[in-house]
Amino acid sequence: MHTLTIKIQDNVLEEFLSFVSKRKESIEITKDENLELDPYFYERQKQLQQDIDEIDAGTAEMINNEDFWNEIDTFTDSLQK
């Protein structure tokens, strides 16, 4: 079995649902709450896992706390100009 995400234009939704209902023994429709809350959920999840893997492998570029706050200060100062 395969899982797909399908975007359907409003004007063909009823036609699509009719087709699916005729094939209900082989097609199952479920709503993915993750995508309803965040359309980019799976892309974000993939990026987060990649970040975690890089941190675990020691290949992630890290900056120290002082440099981080200096960069934040510089950025906020640039917004006020």
mmCIF file of the N, C-alpha and C atoms, coordinates in Angstrom:
data_MODEL
# 
_entry.id   MODEL 
# 
loop_
_atom_site.group_PDB 
_atom_site.id 
_atom_site.type_symbol 
_atom_site.label_atom_id 
_atom_site.label_alt_id 
_atom_site.label_comp_id 
_atom_site.label_asym_id 
_atom_site.label_entity_id 
_atom_site.label_seq_id 
_atom_site.pdbx_PDB_ins_code 
_atom_site.Cartn_x 
_atom_site.Cartn_y 
_atom_site.Cartn_z 
_atom_site.occupancy 
_atom_site.B_iso_or_equiv 
_atom_site.pdbx_formal_charge 
_atom_site.auth_seq_id 
_atom_site.auth_comp_id 
_atom_site.auth_asym_id 
_atom_site.auth_atom_id 
_atom_site.pdbx_PDB_model_num 
ATOM 1   N N  . MET A 1 1  ? 0.852   -1.182 0.000  1.00 0.00 ? 1  MET A N  1 
ATOM 2   C CA . MET A 1 1  ? 0.000   0.000  0.000  1.00 0.00 ? 1  MET A CA 1 
ATOM 3   C C  . MET A 1 1  ? 0.893   1.239  0.000  1.00 0.00 ? 1  MET A C  1 
ATOM 4   N N  . HIS A 1 2  ? 0.456   2.273  -0.666 1.00 0.00 ? 2  HIS A N  1 
ATOM 5   C CA . HIS A 1 2  ? 1.176   3.535  -0.738 1.00 0.00 ? 2  HIS A CA 1 
ATOM 6   C C  . HIS A 1 2  ? 0.349   4.625  -0.066 1.00 0.00 ? 2  HIS A C  1 
ATOM 7   N N  . THR A 1 3  ? 1.047   5.586  0.520  1.00 0.00 ? 3  THR A N  1 
ATOM 8   C CA . THR A 1 3  ? 0.383   6.748  1.099  1.00 0.00 ? 3  THR A CA 1 
ATOM 9   C C  . THR A 1 3  ? 0.766   7.959  0.276  1.00 0.00 ? 3  THR A C  1 
ATOM 10  N N  . LEU A 1 4  ? -0.235  8.718  -0.153 1.00 0.00 ? 4  LEU A N  1 
ATOM 11  C CA . LEU A 1 4  ? -0.014  9.901  -0.981 1.00 0.00 ? 4  LEU A CA 1 
ATOM 12  C C  . LEU A 1 4  ? -0.736  11.093 -0.382 1.00 0.00 ? 4  LEU A C  1 
ATOM 13  N N  . THR A 1 5  ? -0.228  12.266 -0.662 1.00 0.00 ? 5  THR A N  1 
ATOM 14  C CA . THR A 1 5  ? -0.947  13.487 -0.345 1.00 0.00 ? 5  THR A CA 1 
ATOM 15  C C  . THR A 1 5  ? -1.486  14.015 -1.662 1.00 0.00 ? 5  THR A C  1 
ATOM 16  N N  . ILE A 1 6  ? -2.768  14.298 -1.701 1.00 0.00 ? 6  ILE A N  1 
ATOM 17  C CA . ILE A 1 6  ? -3.402  14.735 -2.943 1.00 0.00 ? 6  ILE A CA 1 
ATOM 18  C C  . ILE A 1 6  ? -4.078  16.079 -2.712 1.00 0.00 ? 6  ILE A C  1 
ATOM 19  N N  . LYS A 1 7  ? -3.781  17.025 -3.586 1.00 0.00 ? 7  LYS A N  1 
ATOM 20  C CA . LYS A 1 7  ? -4.474  18.316 -3.551 1.00 0.00 ? 7  LYS A CA 1 
ATOM 21  C C  . LYS A 1 7  ? -5.505  18.297 -4.661 1.00 0.00 ? 7  LYS A C  1 
ATOM 22  N N  . ILE A 1 8  ? -6.728  18.627 -4.309 1.00 0.00 ? 8  ILE A N  1 
ATOM 23  C CA . ILE A 1 8  ? -7.821  18.548 -5.277 1.00 0.00 ? 8  ILE A CA 1 
ATOM 24  C C  . ILE A 1 8  ? -8.502  19.905 -5.377 1.00 0.00 ? 8  ILE A C  1 
ATOM 25  N N  . GLN A 1 9  ? -8.683  20.371 -6.577 1.00 0.00 ? 9  GLN A N  1 
ATOM 26  C CA . GLN A 1 9  ? -9.398  21.629 -6.771 1.00 0.00 ? 9  GLN A CA 1 
ATOM 27  C C  . GLN A 1 9  ? -10.847 21.455 -6.348 1.00 0.00 ? 9  GLN A C  1 
ATOM 28  N N  . ASP A 1 10 ? -11.398 22.514 -5.804 1.00 0.00 ? 10 ASP A N  1 
ATOM 29  C CA . ASP A 1 10 ? -12.765 22.461 -5.287 1.00 0.00 ? 10 ASP A CA 1 
ATOM 30  C C  . ASP A 1 10 ? -13.766 21.980 -6.333 1.00 0.00 ? 10 ASP A C  1 
ATOM 31  N N  . ASN A 1 11 ? -13.580 22.380 -7.565 1.00 0.00 ? 11 ASN A N  1 
ATOM 32  C CA . ASN A 1 11 ? -14.573 22.052 -8.596 1.00 0.00 ? 11 ASN A CA 1 
ATOM 33  C C  . ASN A 1 11 ? -14.580 20.578 -9.007 1.00 0.00 ? 11 ASN A C  1 
ATOM 34  N N  . VAL A 1 12 ? -13.601 19.788 -8.585 1.00 0.00 ? 12 VAL A N  1 
ATOM 35  C CA . VAL A 1 12 ? -13.592 18.358 -8.907 1.00 0.00 ? 12 VAL A CA 1 
ATOM 36  C C  . VAL A 1 12 ? -13.638 17.476 -7.661 1.00 0.00 ? 12 VAL A C  1 
ATOM 37  N N  . LEU A 1 13 ? -13.807 18.075 -6.508 1.00 0.00 ? 13 LEU A N  1 
ATOM 38  C CA . LEU A 1 13 ? -13.809 17.313 -5.268 1.00 0.00 ? 13 LEU A CA 1 
ATOM 39  C C  . LEU A 1 13 ? -14.905 16.249 -5.256 1.00 0.00 ? 13 LEU A C  1 
ATOM 40  N N  . GLU A 1 14 ? -16.125 16.625 -5.608 1.00 0.00 ? 14 GLU A N  1 
ATOM 41  C CA . GLU A 1 14 ? -17.233 15.660 -5.592 1.00 0.00 ? 14 GLU A CA 1 
ATOM 42  C C  . GLU A 1 14 ? -16.979 14.505 -6.553 1.00 0.00 ? 14 GLU A C  1 
ATOM 43  N N  . GLU A 1 15 ? -16.451 14.813 -7.701 1.00 0.00 ? 15 GLU A N  1 
ATOM 44  C CA . GLU A 1 15 ? -16.134 13.772 -8.685 1.00 0.00 ? 15 GLU A CA 1 
ATOM 45  C C  . GLU A 1 15 ? -15.067 12.820 -8.130 1.00 0.00 ? 15 GLU A C  1 
ATOM 46  N N  . PHE A 1 16 ? -14.065 13.376 -7.498 1.00 0.00 ? 16 PHE A N  1 
ATOM 47  C CA . PHE A 1 16 ? -13.016 12.553 -6.899 1.00 0.00 ? 16 PHE A CA 1 
ATOM 48  C C  . PHE A 1 16 ? -13.582 11.658 -5.794 1.00 0.00 ? 16 PHE A C  1 
ATOM 49  N N  . LEU A 1 17 ? -14.381 12.231 -4.911 1.00 0.00 ? 17 LEU A N  1 
ATOM 50  C CA . LEU A 1 17 ? -14.965 11.457 -3.822 1.00 0.00 ? 17 LEU A CA 1 
ATOM 51  C C  . LEU A 1 17 ? -15.882 10.353 -4.349 1.00 0.00 ? 17 LEU A C  1 
ATOM 52  N N  . SER A 1 18 ? -16.579 10.633 -5.421 1.00 0.00 ? 18 SER A N  1 
ATOM 53  C CA . SER A 1 18 ? -17.418 9.617  -6.049 1.00 0.00 ? 18 SER A CA 1 
ATOM 54  C C  . SER A 1 18 ? -16.559 8.464  -6.560 1.00 0.00 ? 18 SER A C  1 
ATOM 55  N N  . PHE A 1 19 ? -15.471 8.782  -7.218 1.00 0.00 ? 19 PHE A N  1 
ATOM 56  C CA . PHE A 1 19 ? -14.544 7.759  -7.708 1.00 0.00 ? 19 PHE A CA 1 
ATOM 57  C C  . PHE A 1 19 ? -14.013 6.913  -6.553 1.00 0.00 ? 19 PHE A C  1 
ATOM 58  N N  . VAL A 1 20 ? -13.596 7.585  -5.481 1.00 0.00 ? 20 VAL A N  1 
ATOM 59  C CA . VAL A 1 20 ? -13.042 6.874  -4.338 1.00 0.00 ? 20 VAL A CA 1 
ATOM 60  C C  . VAL A 1 20 ? -14.091 5.969  -3.696 1.00 0.00 ? 20 VAL A C  1 
ATOM 61  N N  . SER A 1 21 ? -15.306 6.449  -3.577 1.00 0.00 ? 21 SER A N  1 
ATOM 62  C CA . SER A 1 21 ? -16.351 5.636  -2.950 1.00 0.00 ? 21 SER A CA 1 
ATOM 63  C C  . SER A 1 21 ? -16.617 4.356  -3.739 1.00 0.00 ? 21 SER A C  1 
ATOM 64  N N  . LYS A 1 22 ? -16.416 4.399  -5.053 1.00 0.00 ? 22 LYS A N  1 
ATOM 65  C CA . LYS A 1 22 ? -16.597 3.202  -5.882 1.00 0.00 ? 22 LYS A CA 1 
ATOM 66  C C  . LYS A 1 22 ? -15.444 2.211  -5.693 1.00 0.00 ? 22 LYS A C  1 
ATOM 67  N N  . ARG A 1 23 ? -14.320 2.702  -5.156 1.00 0.00 ? 23 ARG A N  1 
ATOM 68  C CA . ARG A 1 23 ? -13.134 1.866  -4.959 1.00 0.00 ? 23 ARG A CA 1 
ATOM 69  C C  . ARG A 1 23 ? -12.775 1.738  -3.482 1.00 0.00 ? 23 ARG A C  1 
ATOM 70  N N  . LYS A 1 24 ? -13.761 1.866  -2.604 1.00 0.00 ? 24 LYS A N  1 
ATOM 71  C CA . LYS A 1 24 ? -13.485 1.930  -1.169 1.00 0.00 ? 24 LYS A CA 1 
ATOM 72  C C  . LYS A 1 24 ? -12.804 0.680  -0.618 1.00 0.00 ? 24 LYS A C  1 
ATOM 73  N N  . GLU A 1 25 ? -12.891 -0.434 -1.335 1.00 0.00 ? 25 GLU A N  1 
ATOM 74  C CA . GLU A 1 25 ? -12.188 -1.634 -0.873 1.00 0.00 ? 25 GLU A CA 1 
ATOM 75  C C  . GLU A 1 25 ? -10.674 -1.520 -1.057 1.00 0.00 ? 25 GLU A C  1 
ATOM 76  N N  . SER A 1 26 ? -10.242 -0.615 -1.930 1.00 0.00 ? 26 SER A N  1 
ATOM 77  C CA . SER A 1 26 ? -8.804  -0.488 -2.187 1.00 0.00 ? 26 SER A CA 1 
ATOM 78  C C  . SER A 1 26 ? -8.246  0.913  -1.916 1.00 0.00 ? 26 SER A C  1 
ATOM 79  N N  . ILE A 1 27 ? -9.112  1.866  -1.576 1.00 0.00 ? 27 ILE A N  1 
ATOM 80  C CA . ILE A 1 27 ? -8.666  3.240  -1.302 1.00 0.00 ? 27 ILE A CA 1 
ATOM 81  C C  . ILE A 1 27 ? -9.228  3.673  0.046  1.00 0.00 ? 27 ILE A C  1 
ATOM 82  N N  . GLU A 1 28 ? -8.352  4.154  0.899  1.00 0.00 ? 28 GLU A N  1 
ATOM 83  C CA . GLU A 1 28 ? -8.767  4.650  2.208  1.00 0.00 ? 28 GLU A CA 1 
ATOM 84  C C  . GLU A 1 28 ? -8.389  6.129  2.308  1.00 0.00 ? 28 GLU A C  1 
ATOM 85  N N  . ILE A 1 29 ? -9.327  6.945  2.749  1.00 0.00 ? 29 ILE A N  1 
ATOM 86  C CA . ILE A 1 29 ? -9.059  8.370  2.919  1.00 0.00 ? 29 ILE A CA 1 
ATOM 87  C C  . ILE A 1 29 ? -9.038  8.681  4.412  1.00 0.00 ? 29 ILE A C  1 
ATOM 88  N N  . THR A 1 30 ? -7.956  9.307  4.845  1.00 0.00 ? 30 THR A N  1 
ATOM 89  C CA . THR A 1 30 ? -7.862  9.780  6.220  1.00 0.00 ? 30 THR A CA 1 
ATOM 90  C C  . THR A 1 30 ? -7.313  11.192 6.197  1.00 0.00 ? 30 THR A C  1 
ATOM 91  N N  . LYS A 1 31 ? -7.708  11.980 7.169  1.00 0.00 ? 31 LYS A N  1 
ATOM 92  C CA . LYS A 1 31 ? -7.178  13.337 7.277  1.00 0.00 ? 31 LYS A CA 1 
ATOM 93  C C  . LYS A 1 31 ? -5.913  13.286 8.124  1.00 0.00 ? 31 LYS A C  1 
ATOM 94  N N  . ASP A 1 32 ? -4.906  14.002 7.692  1.00 0.00 ? 32 ASP A N  1 
ATOM 95  C CA . ASP A 1 32 ? -3.651  14.079 8.422  1.00 0.00 ? 32 ASP A CA 1 
ATOM 96  C C  . ASP A 1 32 ? -3.674  15.351 9.260  1.00 0.00 ? 32 ASP A C  1 
ATOM 97  N N  . GLU A 1 33 ? -3.875  15.193 10.563 1.00 0.00 ? 33 GLU A N  1 
ATOM 98  C CA . GLU A 1 33 ? -3.974  16.351 11.445 1.00 0.00 ? 33 GLU A CA 1 
ATOM 99  C C  . GLU A 1 33 ? -2.709  17.190 11.424 1.00 0.00 ? 33 GLU A C  1 
ATOM 100 N N  . ASN A 1 34 ? -1.556  16.543 11.232 1.00 0.00 ? 34 ASN A N  1 
ATOM 101 C CA . ASN A 1 34 ? -0.303  17.291 11.169 1.00 0.00 ? 34 ASN A CA 1 
ATOM 102 C C  . ASN A 1 34 ? -0.338  18.319 10.044 1.00 0.00 ? 34 ASN A C  1 
ATOM 103 N N  . LEU A 1 35 ? -0.844  17.902 8.885  1.00 0.00 ? 35 LEU A N  1 
ATOM 104 C CA . LEU A 1 35 ? -0.890  18.810 7.740  1.00 0.00 ? 35 LEU A CA 1 
ATOM 105 C C  . LEU A 1 35 ? -1.982  19.861 7.892  1.00 0.00 ? 35 LEU A C  1 
ATOM 106 N N  . GLU A 1 36 ? -3.051  19.532 8.609  1.00 0.00 ? 36 GLU A N  1 
ATOM 107 C CA . GLU A 1 36 ? -4.095  20.523 8.837  1.00 0.00 ? 36 GLU A CA 1 
ATOM 108 C C  . GLU A 1 36 ? -3.589  21.640 9.738  1.00 0.00 ? 36 GLU A C  1 
ATOM 109 N N  . LEU A 1 37 ? -2.768  21.297 10.715 1.00 0.00 ? 37 LEU A N  1 
ATOM 110 C CA . LEU A 1 37 ? -2.219  22.297 11.627 1.00 0.00 ? 37 LEU A CA 1 
ATOM 111 C C  . LEU A 1 37 ? -1.036  23.043 11.024 1.00 0.00 ? 37 LEU A C  1 
ATOM 112 N N  . ASP A 1 38 ? -0.240  22.349 10.229 1.00 0.00 ? 38 ASP A N  1 
ATOM 113 C CA . ASP A 1 38 ? 0.967   22.936 9.650  1.00 0.00 ? 38 ASP A CA 1 
ATOM 114 C C  . ASP A 1 38 ? 1.213   22.300 8.294  1.00 0.00 ? 38 ASP A C  1 
ATOM 115 N N  . PRO A 1 39 ? 0.942   23.019 7.206  1.00 0.00 ? 39 PRO A N  1 
ATOM 116 C CA . PRO A 1 39 ? 1.115   22.431 5.867  1.00 0.00 ? 39 PRO A CA 1 
ATOM 117 C C  . PRO A 1 39 ? 2.555   21.987 5.564  1.00 0.00 ? 39 PRO A C  1 
ATOM 118 N N  . TYR A 1 40 ? 3.510   22.494 6.331  1.00 0.00 ? 40 TYR A N  1 
ATOM 119 C CA . TYR A 1 40 ? 4.922   22.160 6.111  1.00 0.00 ? 40 TYR A CA 1 
ATOM 120 C C  . TYR A 1 40 ? 5.456   21.213 7.188  1.00 0.00 ? 40 TYR A C  1 
ATOM 121 N N  . PHE A 1 41 ? 4.553   20.521 7.896  1.00 0.00 ? 41 PHE A N  1 
ATOM 122 C CA . PHE A 1 41 ? 4.943   19.669 9.022  1.00 0.00 ? 41 PHE A CA 1 
ATOM 123 C C  . PHE A 1 41 ? 6.053   18.689 8.654  1.00 0.00 ? 41 PHE A C  1 
ATOM 124 N N  . TYR A 1 42 ? 5.881   17.951 7.575  1.00 0.00 ? 42 TYR A N  1 
ATOM 125 C CA . TYR A 1 42 ? 6.847   16.907 7.249  1.00 0.00 ? 42 TYR A CA 1 
ATOM 126 C C  . TYR A 1 42 ? 8.178   17.470 6.772  1.00 0.00 ? 42 TYR A C  1 
ATOM 127 N N  . GLU A 1 43 ? 8.164   18.611 6.094  1.00 0.00 ? 43 GLU A N  1 
ATOM 128 C CA . GLU A 1 43 ? 9.415   19.247 5.721  1.00 0.00 ? 43 GLU A CA 1 
ATOM 129 C C  . GLU A 1 43 ? 10.160  19.718 6.967  1.00 0.00 ? 43 GLU A C  1 
ATOM 130 N N  . ARG A 1 44 ? 9.436   20.304 7.920  1.00 0.00 ? 44 ARG A N  1 
ATOM 131 C CA . ARG A 1 44 ? 10.057  20.758 9.168  1.00 0.00 ? 44 ARG A CA 1 
ATOM 132 C C  . ARG A 1 44 ? 10.581  19.568 9.969  1.00 0.00 ? 44 ARG A C  1 
ATOM 133 N N  . GLN A 1 45 ? 9.821   18.494 10.003 1.00 0.00 ? 45 GLN A N  1 
ATOM 134 C CA . GLN A 1 45 ? 10.242  17.301 10.732 1.00 0.00 ? 45 GLN A CA 1 
ATOM 135 C C  . GLN A 1 45 ? 11.547  16.749 10.138 1.00 0.00 ? 45 GLN A C  1 
ATOM 136 N N  . LYS A 1 46 ? 11.628  16.698 8.825  1.00 0.00 ? 46 LYS A N  1 
ATOM 137 C CA . LYS A 1 46 ? 12.825  16.201 8.145  1.00 0.00 ? 46 LYS A CA 1 
ATOM 138 C C  . LYS A 1 46 ? 14.026  17.089 8.455  1.00 0.00 ? 46 LYS A C  1 
ATOM 139 N N  . GLN A 1 47 ? 13.831  18.413 8.419  1.00 0.00 ? 47 GLN A N  1 
ATOM 140 C CA . GLN A 1 47 ? 14.920  19.339 8.706  1.00 0.00 ? 47 GLN A CA 1 
ATOM 141 C C  . GLN A 1 47 ? 15.376  19.210 10.153 1.00 0.00 ? 47 GLN A C  1 
ATOM 142 N N  . LEU A 1 48 ? 14.435  19.068 11.072 1.00 0.00 ? 48 LEU A N  1 
ATOM 143 C CA . LEU A 1 48 ? 14.779  18.909 12.482 1.00 0.00 ? 48 LEU A CA 1 
ATOM 144 C C  . LEU A 1 48 ? 15.600  17.646 12.695 1.00 0.00 ? 48 LEU A C  1 
ATOM 145 N N  . GLN A 1 49 ? 15.200  16.553 12.060 1.00 0.00 ? 49 GLN A N  1 
ATOM 146 C CA . GLN A 1 49 ? 15.957  15.307 12.200 1.00 0.00 ? 49 GLN A CA 1 
ATOM 147 C C  . GLN A 1 49 ? 17.362  15.457 11.634 1.00 0.00 ? 49 GLN A C  1 
ATOM 148 N N  . GLN A 1 50 ? 17.485  16.171 10.517 1.00 0.00 ? 50 GLN A N  1 
ATOM 149 C CA . GLN A 1 50 ? 18.804  16.410 9.926  1.00 0.00 ? 50 GLN A CA 1 
ATOM 150 C C  . GLN A 1 50 ? 19.653  17.231 10.888 1.00 0.00 ? 50 GLN A C  1 
ATOM 151 N N  . ASP A 1 51 ? 19.073  18.259 11.510 1.00 0.00 ? 51 ASP A N  1 
ATOM 152 C CA . ASP A 1 51 ? 19.799  19.078 12.475 1.00 0.00 ? 51 ASP A CA 1 
ATOM 153 C C  . ASP A 1 51 ? 20.264  18.242 13.664 1.00 0.00 ? 51 ASP A C  1 
ATOM 154 N N  . ILE A 1 52 ? 19.381  17.391 14.168 1.00 0.00 ? 52 ILE A N  1 
ATOM 155 C CA . ILE A 1 52 ? 19.732  16.521 15.300 1.00 0.00 ? 52 ILE A CA 1 
ATOM 156 C C  . ILE A 1 52 ? 20.870  15.581 14.917 1.00 0.00 ? 52 ILE A C  1 
ATOM 157 N N  . ASP A 1 53 ? 20.793  15.011 13.721 1.00 0.00 ? 53 ASP A N  1 
ATOM 158 C CA . ASP A 1 53 ? 21.844  14.104 13.250 1.00 0.00 ? 53 ASP A CA 1 
ATOM 159 C C  . ASP A 1 53 ? 23.186  14.823 13.153 1.00 0.00 ? 53 ASP A C  1 
ATOM 160 N N  . GLU A 1 54 ? 23.175  16.072 12.657 1.00 0.00 ? 54 GLU A N  1 
ATOM 161 C CA . GLU A 1 54 ? 24.413  16.846 12.545 1.00 0.00 ? 54 GLU A CA 1 
ATOM 162 C C  . GLU A 1 54 ? 24.981  17.181 13.924 1.00 0.00 ? 54 GLU A C  1 
ATOM 163 N N  . ILE A 1 55 ? 24.118  17.505 14.869 1.00 0.00 ? 55 ILE A N  1 
ATOM 164 C CA . ILE A 1 55 ? 24.581  17.786 16.232 1.00 0.00 ? 55 ILE A CA 1 
ATOM 165 C C  . ILE A 1 55 ? 25.184  16.529 16.835 1.00 0.00 ? 55 ILE A C  1 
ATOM 166 N N  . ASP A 1 56 ? 24.487  15.388 16.691 1.00 0.00 ? 56 ASP A N  1 
ATOM 167 C CA . ASP A 1 56 ? 24.994  14.124 17.234 1.00 0.00 ? 56 ASP A CA 1 
ATOM 168 C C  . ASP A 1 56 ? 26.325  13.733 16.601 1.00 0.00 ? 56 ASP A C  1 
ATOM 169 N N  . ALA A 1 57 ? 26.481  14.014 15.306 1.00 0.00 ? 57 ALA A N  1 
ATOM 170 C CA . ALA A 1 57 ? 27.716  13.657 14.595 1.00 0.00 ? 57 ALA A CA 1 
ATOM 171 C C  . ALA A 1 57 ? 28.835  14.669 14.841 1.00 0.00 ? 57 ALA A C  1 
ATOM 172 N N  . GLY A 1 58 ? 28.495  15.794 15.450 1.00 0.00 ? 58 GLY A N  1 
ATOM 173 C CA . GLY A 1 58 ? 29.501  16.826 15.699 1.00 0.00 ? 58 GLY A CA 1 
ATOM 174 C C  . GLY A 1 58 ? 29.831  17.655 14.477 1.00 0.00 ? 58 GLY A C  1 
ATOM 175 N N  . THR A 1 59 ? 28.975  17.615 13.463 1.00 0.00 ? 59 THR A N  1 
ATOM 176 C CA . THR A 1 59 ? 29.251  18.369 12.234 1.00 0.00 ? 59 THR A CA 1 
ATOM 177 C C  . THR A 1 59 ? 28.444  19.665 12.141 1.00 0.00 ? 59 THR A C  1 
ATOM 178 N N  . ALA A 1 60 ? 27.575  19.909 13.125 1.00 0.00 ? 60 ALA A N  1 
ATOM 179 C CA . ALA A 1 60 ? 26.772  21.138 13.104 1.00 0.00 ? 60 ALA A CA 1 
ATOM 180 C C  . ALA A 1 60 ? 27.654  22.312 13.509 1.00 0.00 ? 60 ALA A C  1 
ATOM 181 N N  . GLU A 1 61 ? 27.476  23.415 12.807 1.00 0.00 ? 61 GLU A N  1 
ATOM 182 C CA . GLU A 1 61 ? 28.224  24.615 13.159 1.00 0.00 ? 61 GLU A CA 1 
ATOM 183 C C  . GLU A 1 61 ? 27.521  25.291 14.329 1.00 0.00 ? 61 GLU A C  1 
ATOM 184 N N  . MET A 1 62 ? 28.231  25.410 15.426 1.00 0.00 ? 62 MET A N  1 
ATOM 185 C CA . MET A 1 62 ? 27.656  25.998 16.632 1.00 0.00 ? 62 MET A CA 1 
ATOM 186 C C  . MET A 1 62 ? 28.406  27.296 16.958 1.00 0.00 ? 62 MET A C  1 
ATOM 187 N N  . ILE A 1 63 ? 27.683  28.246 17.529 1.00 0.00 ? 63 ILE A N  1 
ATOM 188 C CA . ILE A 1 63 ? 28.324  29.459 18.015 1.00 0.00 ? 63 ILE A CA 1 
ATOM 189 C C  . ILE A 1 63 ? 28.106  29.529 19.522 1.00 0.00 ? 63 ILE A C  1 
ATOM 190 N N  . ASN A 1 64 ? 29.018  30.209 20.191 1.00 0.00 ? 64 ASN A N  1 
ATOM 191 C CA . ASN A 1 64 ? 28.875  30.271 21.641 1.00 0.00 ? 64 ASN A CA 1 
ATOM 192 C C  . ASN A 1 64 ? 27.813  31.291 22.028 1.00 0.00 ? 64 ASN A C  1 
ATOM 193 N N  . ASN A 1 65 ? 27.404  31.253 23.267 1.00 0.00 ? 65 ASN A N  1 
ATOM 194 C CA . ASN A 1 65 ? 26.322  32.077 23.783 1.00 0.00 ? 65 ASN A CA 1 
ATOM 195 C C  . ASN A 1 65 ? 26.603  33.571 23.606 1.00 0.00 ? 65 ASN A C  1 
ATOM 196 N N  . GLU A 1 66 ? 27.825  33.989 23.898 1.00 0.00 ? 66 GLU A N  1 
ATOM 197 C CA . GLU A 1 66 ? 28.172  35.412 23.788 1.00 0.00 ? 66 GLU A CA 1 
ATOM 198 C C  . GLU A 1 66 ? 28.072  35.897 22.345 1.00 0.00 ? 66 GLU A C  1 
ATOM 199 N N  . ASP A 1 67 ? 28.587  35.121 21.399 1.00 0.00 ? 67 ASP A N  1 
ATOM 200 C CA . ASP A 1 67 ? 28.492  35.497 19.981 1.00 0.00 ? 67 ASP A CA 1 
ATOM 201 C C  . ASP A 1 67 ? 27.033  35.541 19.522 1.00 0.00 ? 67 ASP A C  1 
ATOM 202 N N  . PHE A 1 68 ? 26.245  34.615 19.997 1.00 0.00 ? 68 PHE A N  1 
ATOM 203 C CA . PHE A 1 68 ? 24.831  34.596 19.642 1.00 0.00 ? 68 PHE A CA 1 
ATOM 204 C C  . PHE A 1 68 ? 24.153  35.899 20.057 1.00 0.00 ? 68 PHE A C  1 
ATOM 205 N N  . TRP A 1 69 ? 24.330  36.288 21.299 1.00 0.00 ? 69 TRP A N  1 
ATOM 206 C CA . TRP A 1 69 ? 23.670  37.502 21.785 1.00 0.00 ? 69 TRP A CA 1 
ATOM 207 C C  . TRP A 1 69 ? 24.239  38.761 21.142 1.00 0.00 ? 69 TRP A C  1 
ATOM 208 N N  . ASN A 1 70 ? 25.525  38.751 20.800 1.00 0.00 ? 70 ASN A N  1 
ATOM 209 C CA . ASN A 1 70 ? 26.095  39.886 20.052 1.00 0.00 ? 70 ASN A CA 1 
ATOM 210 C C  . ASN A 1 70 ? 25.436  40.018 18.686 1.00 0.00 ? 70 ASN A C  1 
ATOM 211 N N  . GLU A 1 71 ? 25.200  38.887 18.032 1.00 0.00 ? 71 GLU A N  1 
ATOM 212 C CA . GLU A 1 71 ? 24.535  38.919 16.729 1.00 0.00 ? 71 GLU A CA 1 
ATOM 213 C C  . GLU A 1 71 ? 23.090  39.393 16.860 1.00 0.00 ? 71 GLU A C  1 
ATOM 214 N N  . ILE A 1 72 ? 22.404  38.969 17.916 1.00 0.00 ? 72 ILE A N  1 
ATOM 215 C CA . ILE A 1 72 ? 21.034  39.429 18.167 1.00 0.00 ? 72 ILE A CA 1 
ATOM 216 C C  . ILE A 1 72 ? 21.021  40.928 18.400 1.00 0.00 ? 72 ILE A C  1 
ATOM 217 N N  . ASP A 1 73 ? 21.955  41.425 19.223 1.00 0.00 ? 73 ASP A N  1 
ATOM 218 C CA . ASP A 1 73 ? 22.037  42.866 19.486 1.00 0.00 ? 73 ASP A CA 1 
ATOM 219 C C  . ASP A 1 73 ? 22.298  43.657 18.205 1.00 0.00 ? 73 ASP A C  1 
ATOM 220 N N  . THR A 1 74 ? 23.216  43.163 17.384 1.00 0.00 ? 74 THR A N  1 
ATOM 221 C CA . THR A 1 74 ? 23.528  43.823 16.120 1.00 0.00 ? 74 THR A CA 1 
ATOM 222 C C  . THR A 1 74 ? 22.290  43.853 15.227 1.00 0.00 ? 74 THR A C  1 
ATOM 223 N N  . PHE A 1 75 ? 21.577  42.750 15.165 1.00 0.00 ? 75 PHE A N  1 
ATOM 224 C CA . PHE A 1 75 ? 20.380  42.684 14.344 1.00 0.00 ? 75 PHE A CA 1 
ATOM 225 C C  . PHE A 1 75 ? 19.305  43.648 14.838 1.00 0.00 ? 75 PHE A C  1 
ATOM 226 N N  . THR A 1 76 ? 19.041  43.647 16.129 1.00 0.00 ? 76 THR A N  1 
ATOM 227 C CA . THR A 1 76 ? 17.992  44.550 16.646 1.00 0.00 ? 76 THR A CA 1 
ATOM 228 C C  . THR A 1 76 ? 18.394  46.004 16.496 1.00 0.00 ? 76 THR A C  1 
ATOM 229 N N  . ASP A 1 77 ? 19.680  46.303 16.621 1.00 0.00 ? 77 ASP A N  1 
ATOM 230 C CA . ASP A 1 77 ? 20.154  47.680 16.392 1.00 0.00 ? 77 ASP A CA 1 
ATOM 231 C C  . ASP A 1 77 ? 19.899  48.093 14.946 1.00 0.00 ? 77 ASP A C  1 
ATOM 232 N N  . SER A 1 78 ? 20.105  47.158 14.002 1.00 0.00 ? 78 SER A N  1 
ATOM 233 C CA . SER A 1 78 ? 19.893  47.489 12.590 1.00 0.00 ? 78 SER A CA 1 
ATOM 234 C C  . SER A 1 78 ? 18.413  47.732 12.290 1.00 0.00 ? 78 SER A C  1 
ATOM 235 N N  . LEU A 1 79 ? 17.523  47.116 13.042 1.00 0.00 ? 79 LEU A N  1 
ATOM 236 C CA . LEU A 1 79 ? 16.088  47.325 12.852 1.00 0.00 ? 79 LEU A CA 1 
ATOM 237 C C  . LEU A 1 79 ? 15.653  48.706 13.333 1.00 0.00 ? 79 LEU A C  1 
ATOM 238 N N  . GLN A 1 80 ? 16.360  49.237 14.296 1.00 0.00 ? 80 GLN A N  1 
ATOM 239 C CA . GLN A 1 80 ? 15.983  50.527 14.881 1.00 0.00 ? 80 GLN A CA 1 
ATOM 240 C C  . GLN A 1 80 ? 16.501  51.697 14.069 1.00 0.00 ? 80 GLN A C  1 
ATOM 241 N N  . LYS A 1 81 ? 17.376  51.466 13.103 1.00 0.00 ? 81 LYS A N  1 
ATOM 242 C CA . LYS A 1 81 ? 17.938  52.549 12.284 1.00 0.00 ? 81 LYS A CA 1 
ATOM 243 C C  . LYS A 1 81 ? 17.049  52.878 11.118 1.00 0.00 ? 81 LYS A C  1 
# 
